[in-house]
Amino acid sequence: MQIYETVLILKPVLADPEVVEFVEKLKQTITSESGELTTHEIWGRRKLTHLIGKAREGVYVYFKFRGNPGLLKKLAHNFSVSDTVLRDMTVAVRDRKIREKKPKKAKPATVAAPAAAQA
């Protein structure tokens, strides 16, 4: 199963209990499709950089979960038909290994030519 991260922007007219209810429904959808919710955070109400519809602000919600491509399709469909979601973005998280940098070999010091003997 692949790891995914999703950020949602919800309509600002939602009250806090409605946001929590939406998050709970999303959790149920993930677990019902044999997915595993790793992390979820409600980032809160923030001002948007540009208008989305007529909304000047939105409620940001973050999820990190494991799932299969079928779950991703179902979530994308749910987001597109939901009237509470302004925007959504889901990305696959790659498991990259960080390579250690090898120390560079020291260059041999250049020796200056001996100065001519002064008389």
C-alpha positions as CSV (number, residue, x, y, z in Angstrom):
1,M,0.0,0.0,0.0
2,Q,1.2,3.5,-0.9
3,I,1.4,6.4,1.5
4,Y,-0.6,9.5,0.6
5,E,-1.0,13.0,1.9
6,T,-4.1,15.1,1.4
7,V,-4.8,18.7,2.1
8,L,-8.4,20.0,1.9
9,I,-9.7,23.5,2.0
10,L,-13.3,23.5,3.3
11,K,-15.9,26.2,3.1
12,P,-15.5,28.9,5.8
13,V,-19.2,28.8,6.8
14,L,-18.7,25.4,8.5
15,A,-18.8,25.5,12.3
16,D,-16.2,23.6,14.2
17,P,-18.5,20.7,15.0
18,E,-19.3,20.4,11.3
19,V,-15.6,20.2,10.4
20,V,-15.0,17.5,13.0
21,E,-18.0,15.6,11.7
22,F,-16.6,15.9,8.1
23,V,-13.2,14.6,9.4
24,E,-14.9,11.6,11.1
25,K,-16.7,10.7,7.9
26,L,-13.5,10.9,6.0
27,K,-11.8,8.6,8.6
28,Q,-14.6,6.1,8.2
29,T,-14.2,6.1,4.4
30,I,-10.5,5.5,4.6
31,T,-10.8,2.6,7.1
32,S,-13.8,1.1,5.3
33,E,-11.7,0.8,2.1
34,S,-9.0,-1.1,4.1
35,G,-6.8,2.0,4.4
36,E,-4.9,3.1,7.5
37,L,-5.1,6.7,8.7
38,T,-1.7,7.7,10.0
39,T,-2.1,11.4,10.9
40,H,-4.8,14.0,10.6
41,E,-4.7,17.6,11.7
42,I,-7.2,20.5,11.5
43,W,-5.1,23.5,10.6
44,G,-7.9,25.9,11.2
45,R,-9.4,28.8,9.4
46,R,-7.0,30.8,7.2
47,K,-7.2,33.6,4.7
48,L,-6.9,32.5,1.0
49,T,-4.4,34.1,-1.3
50,H,-7.0,34.4,-4.0
51,L,-10.8,34.0,-4.1
52,I,-12.2,30.5,-4.6
53,G,-15.7,31.1,-5.7
54,K,-16.7,33.9,-3.4
55,A,-14.8,32.6,-0.4
56,R,-12.0,34.7,1.0
57,E,-10.9,32.2,3.7
58,G,-11.2,28.4,4.2
59,V,-10.7,25.7,6.8
60,Y,-7.6,23.6,6.1
61,V,-7.5,19.9,7.0
62,Y,-4.5,17.6,6.5
63,F,-4.5,13.8,6.3
64,K,-1.7,11.2,5.9
65,F,-2.8,7.7,5.2
66,R,-1.9,4.4,3.6
67,G,-4.2,3.0,0.9
68,N,-4.6,1.5,-2.5
69,P,-5.5,3.3,-5.8
70,G,-9.1,2.3,-5.4
71,L,-9.3,4.3,-2.2
72,L,-7.8,7.3,-3.9
73,K,-10.4,7.2,-6.6
74,K,-13.2,7.0,-4.1
75,L,-11.9,9.9,-2.1
76,A,-11.4,12.0,-5.2
77,H,-15.0,11.3,-6.2
78,N,-16.3,12.2,-2.7
79,F,-14.3,15.5,-2.7
80,S,-15.6,16.4,-6.2
81,V,-19.3,15.9,-5.3
82,S,-19.1,17.4,-1.8
83,D,-20.4,20.9,-1.5
84,T,-18.2,21.6,1.6
85,V,-14.8,21.0,-0.2
86,L,-13.4,24.1,-2.0
87,R,-10.1,22.5,-3.0
88,D,-8.3,19.3,-2.5
89,M,-4.8,18.0,-3.3
90,T,-3.5,14.5,-2.8
91,V,0.1,13.5,-3.4
92,A,1.9,10.2,-3.1
93,V,4.8,10.2,-0.6
94,R,7.9,8.6,-1.9
95,D,10.2,6.8,0.5
96,R,13.5,8.4,-0.4
97,K,16.7,7.4,1.2
98,I,19.0,10.2,2.0
99,R,22.5,9.6,0.8
100,E,25.4,10.7,2.9
101,K,27.8,13.1,1.3
102,K,31.2,11.7,0.9
103,P,34.0,14.1,2.1
104,K,35.8,15.5,-0.8
105,K,39.4,14.5,-1.2
106,A,41.8,17.2,-0.3
107,K,43.8,18.6,-3.2
108,P,47.5,18.5,-2.8
109,A,48.8,21.9,-1.9
110,T,50.7,23.6,-4.6
111,V,54.3,24.5,-3.7
112,A,55.5,27.9,-4.7
113,A,58.7,28.0,-6.7
114,P,61.6,29.0,-4.5
115,A,62.5,32.6,-4.8
116,A,65.8,33.4,-6.4
117,A,68.5,33.9,-3.9
118,Q,69.1,37.5,-3.2
119,A,72.7,38.7,-3.1
